[in-house]
Amino acid sequence: MTLIKSISGIRGTIGGHTGDTLNPLDIVKFTTAYATFIKGKKIVVGRDGRISGPMVRDVVCGTLVGMGYEVIDIGLATTPTTELAVRWHEADGGIIITASHNPTQWNALKLLNRDGEFLTAADGAEVLRIAEAEDFDYAPVEKLGRVVMDDTMNQRHVQSVLDLRLADVEAIKKRKFRVCADTINSVGGIILPQLFEALGVDYEILNGDCTGQFAHNPEPLEKNLQGIMDKMRQGGFDLGIVVDPDVDRLAFICEDGRMFGEEYTLVSVADYVLGAPSGAVGGAYTVSNLSSTRALRDVTERHGGHYTAAAVGEVNVTTKMKEVGAVIGGEGNGGVIYPESHYGRDALVGIALFLSSLAQKGCTASELRKTFPDYQIAKNRIDLTPETDVDAILVKVKEMFAQDPEAVVNDIDGVKIDFPTRWVHLRKSNTEPIIRVYSEAQTMEEADEIGKRLMQVVYDMQ
């Protein structure tokens, strides 16, 4: 298994034969490179519930101490909790030990700047360059760092959510919600009960032991969630809530056991934010990435706001959000980014705002879902040979559709072609010889049809 190196950090599998997996040598090298790049004094470290988490944390913290840093170890914590903790501790950076939605054998180091946000592409590339050069200087013995434990960050995170202007805690308490949440045996099982209790929500947790033994594939997609969907169909709950292992992605299940739709997590929360008294005043902006549903654009314009698309990747979305002053943004994978809290995907923020919306509107989740435009996204891939010039193919696709009067072509991230009632987005993978093909229309058949049509165009070019 190859170690995946990217601008956001490193990711790989733990254990097995020596080589390019995420072994302790890799962890030391990249932690040292990051600490060299930061040139600071204090770094926050948090981790999700993965089995390998304690080992990786020990190596990371030991390396940072060897570099002379004060390490604030916040223990088992969500990705958004760690992001916030960097700001609250006025640290110079942060390392999140999580492989997000990847299976249990994976782990990763995700790297943050002093604002608690992911590194820019340029900064990430510099960390990779430093790691490759291995020109490291460790601290002399009298200037070694130290580890300081802080177990208060989960509580502070919950309180920060309660303090949000649009988190209507009283309305939620009055509604007396009963929810069922699947926390995949990771850190969601620690922090979501704290949030529910603070909001006065009655709850039942599935897979709530933070053992790192994921009960099912941890990506919060419908095919992986039959357990909680069956539980919801039995009745007695107003809402099903699903998070991934590091609690930055969020999916809802309606009271009847049907998926609300992961793409519609952001749409629904944006609708609530834009509809608030100060929501779309002056034509507020929203942002999502190019592969996210068109429904966000529709809802934004319905409220008199403006929608802007960003390249795929959280740092690209947050950069665009800052550029246009967006009131809310995120990604169609269930990632809600609400700047009043922080510039990072945060499932706790998404839960509080979604429940506020349901409480104020007095409706069920399925009734709320019917108020949004209904689109379907098909996801396909084109497998290529390693020798294929993917960039040249994408240029040809762009040129072909630039002549179509019905098509609007966007090339900031691969090639996206917008038609009046549908779109298709082609992006090359950074890690394998494939082109990802996302397409959306009002039915899955139409979405799949236009996706396959573009796939055939690419095949014909080879």
Secondary structure in CASP SS format (residue, H / E / C, confidence):
PFRMAT SS
TARGET T0000
AUTHOR 0000-0000-0000
METHOD secondary structure of the structure
MODEL  1
M C 1.00
T C 1.00
L C 1.00
I E 1.00
K E 1.00
S E 1.00
I C 1.00
S C 1.00
G E 1.00
I E 1.00
R E 1.00
G E 1.00
T E 1.00
I C 1.00
G C 1.00
G C 1.00
H C 1.00
T C 1.00
G C 1.00
D C 1.00
T C 1.00
L C 1.00
N C 1.00
P H 1.00
L H 1.00
D H 1.00
I H 1.00
V H 1.00
K H 1.00
F H 1.00
T H 1.00
T H 1.00
A H 1.00
Y H 1.00
A H 1.00
T H 1.00
F H 1.00
I H 1.00
K C 1.00
G C 1.00
K C 1.00
K E 1.00
I E 1.00
V E 1.00
V E 1.00
G E 1.00
R E 1.00
D C 1.00
G C 1.00
R C 1.00
I C 1.00
S C 1.00
G H 1.00
P H 1.00
M H 1.00
V H 1.00
R H 1.00
D H 1.00
V H 1.00
V H 1.00
C H 1.00
G H 1.00
T H 1.00
L H 1.00
V H 1.00
G H 1.00
M C 1.00
G C 1.00
Y C 1.00
E E 1.00
V E 1.00
I E 1.00
D E 1.00
I E 1.00
G E 1.00
L E 1.00
A C 1.00
T C 1.00
T H 1.00
P H 1.00
T H 1.00
T H 1.00
E H 1.00
L H 1.00
A H 1.00
V H 1.00
R H 1.00
W H 1.00
H C 1.00
E C 1.00
A C 1.00
D C 1.00
G E 1.00
G E 1.00
I E 1.00
I E 1.00
I E 1.00
T C 1.00
A C 1.00
S C 1.00
H C 1.00
N C 1.00
P C 1.00
T C 1.00
Q C 1.00
W E 1.00
N E 1.00
A E 1.00
L E 1.00
K E 1.00
L E 1.00
L E 1.00
N C 1.00
R C 1.00
D C 1.00
G C 1.00
E C 1.00
F E 1.00
L C 1.00
T C 1.00
A H 1.00
A H 1.00
D H 1.00
G H 1.00
A H 1.00
E H 1.00
V H 1.00
L H 1.00
R H 1.00
I H 1.00
A H 1.00
E H 1.00
A H 1.00
E C 1.00
D C 1.00
F C 1.00
D C 1.00
Y C 1.00
A C 1.00
P C 1.00
V H 1.00
E H 1.00
K H 1.00
L C 1.00
G C 1.00
R E 1.00
V E 1.00
V E 1.00
M E 1.00
D C 1.00
D C 1.00
T C 1.00
M H 1.00
N H 1.00
Q H 1.00
R H 1.00
H H 1.00
V H 1.00
Q H 1.00
S H 1.00
V H 1.00
L H 1.00
D C 1.00
L C 1.00
R C 1.00
L C 1.00
A C 1.00
D C 1.00
V H 1.00
E H 1.00
A H 1.00
I H 1.00
K H 1.00
K H 1.00
R H 1.00
K C 1.00
F C 1.00
R E 1.00
V E 1.00
C E 1.00
A E 1.00
D E 1.00
T C 1.00
I C 1.00
N C 1.00
S C 1.00
V C 1.00
G H 1.00
G H 1.00
I H 1.00
I H 1.00
L H 1.00
P H 1.00
Q H 1.00
L H 1.00
F H 1.00
E H 1.00
A H 1.00
L H 1.00
G C 1.00
V C 1.00
D E 1.00
Y E 1.00
E E 1.00
I E 1.00
L E 1.00
N C 1.00
G C 1.00
D C 1.00
C C 1.00
T C 1.00
G C 1.00
Q C 1.00
F C 1.00
A C 1.00
H C 1.00
N C 1.00
P C 1.00
E C 1.00
P C 1.00
L C 1.00
E H 1.00
K H 1.00
N H 1.00
L C 1.00
Q H 1.00
G H 1.00
I H 1.00
M H 1.00
D H 1.00
K H 1.00
M H 1.00
R H 1.00
Q C 1.00
G C 1.00
G C 1.00
F C 1.00
D C 1.00
L E 1.00
G E 1.00
I E 1.00
V E 1.00
V E 1.00
D C 1.00
P C 1.00
D C 1.00
V C 1.00
D C 1.00
R C 1.00
L E 1.00
A E 1.00
F E 1.00
I E 1.00
C C 1.00
E C 1.00
D C 1.00
G C 1.00
R C 1.00
M E 1.00
F C 1.00
G C 1.00
E C 1.00
E H 1.00
Y H 1.00
T H 1.00
L H 1.00
V H 1.00
S H 1.00
V H 1.00
A H 1.00
D H 1.00
Y H 1.00
V H 1.00
L H 1.00
G H 1.00
A C 1.00
P C 1.00
S C 1.00
G C 1.00
A C 1.00
V C 1.00
G C 1.00
G C 1.00
A C 1.00
Y E 1.00
T E 1.00
V E 1.00
S E 1.00
N E 1.00
L C 1.00
S C 1.00
S C 1.00
T C 1.00
R C 1.00
A H 1.00
L H 1.00
R H 1.00
D H 1.00
V H 1.00
T H 1.00
E H 1.00
R H 1.00
H C 1.00
G C 1.00
G C 1.00
H E 1.00
Y E 1.00
T E 1.00
A E 1.00
A E 1.00
A C 1.00
V C 1.00
G C 1.00
E H 1.00
V H 1.00
N H 1.00
V H 1.00
T H 1.00
T H 1.00
K H 1.00
M H 1.00
K H 1.00
E H 1.00
V H 1.00
G C 1.00
A C 1.00
V C 1.00
I E 1.00
G E 1.00
G E 1.00
E E 1.00
G C 1.00
N C 1.00
G C 1.00
G E 1.00
V E 1.00
I E 1.00
Y C 1.00
P C 1.00
E C 1.00
S C 1.00
H C 1.00
Y C 1.00
G C 1.00
R E 1.00
D C 1.00
A H 1.00
L H 1.00
V H 1.00
G H 1.00
I H 1.00
A H 1.00
L H 1.00
F H 1.00
L H 1.00
S H 1.00
S H 1.00
L H 1.00
A H 1.00
Q H 1.00
K H 1.00
G C 1.00
C C 1.00
T C 1.00
A H 1.00
S H 1.00
E H 1.00
L H 1.00
R H 1.00
K C 1.00
T C 1.00
F C 1.00
P C 1.00
D C 1.00
Y C 1.00
Q E 1.00
I E 1.00
A E 1.00
K E 1.00
N E 1.00
R E 1.00
I E 1.00
D E 1.00
L C 1.00
T C 1.00
P C 1.00
E C 1.00
T C 1.00
D C 1.00
V H 1.00
D H 1.00
A H 1.00
I H 1.00
L H 1.00
V H 1.00
K H 1.00
V H 1.00
K H 1.00
E H 1.00
M H 1.00
F H 1.00
A H 1.00
Q C 1.00
D C 1.00
P C 1.00
E C 1.00
A C 1.00
V E 1.00
V E 1.00
N E 1.00
D C 1.00
I C 1.00
D C 1.00
G C 1.00
V E 1.00
K E 1.00
I E 1.00
D E 1.00
F C 1.00
P C 1.00
T C 1.00
R C 1.00
W E 1.00
V E 1.00
H E 1.00
L E 1.00
R E 1.00
K E 1.00
S C 1.00
N C 1.00
T C 1.00
E C 1.00
P C 1.00
I E 1.00
I E 1.00
R E 1.00
V E 1.00
Y E 1.00
S E 1.00
E E 1.00
A E 1.00
Q C 1.00
T C 1.00
M H 1.00
E H 1.00
E H 1.00
A H 1.00
D H 1.00
E H 1.00
I H 1.00
G H 1.00
K H 1.00
R H 1.00
L H 1.00
M H 1.00
Q H 1.00
V H 1.00
V H 1.00
Y H 1.00
D H 1.00
M H 1.00
Q C 1.00
END
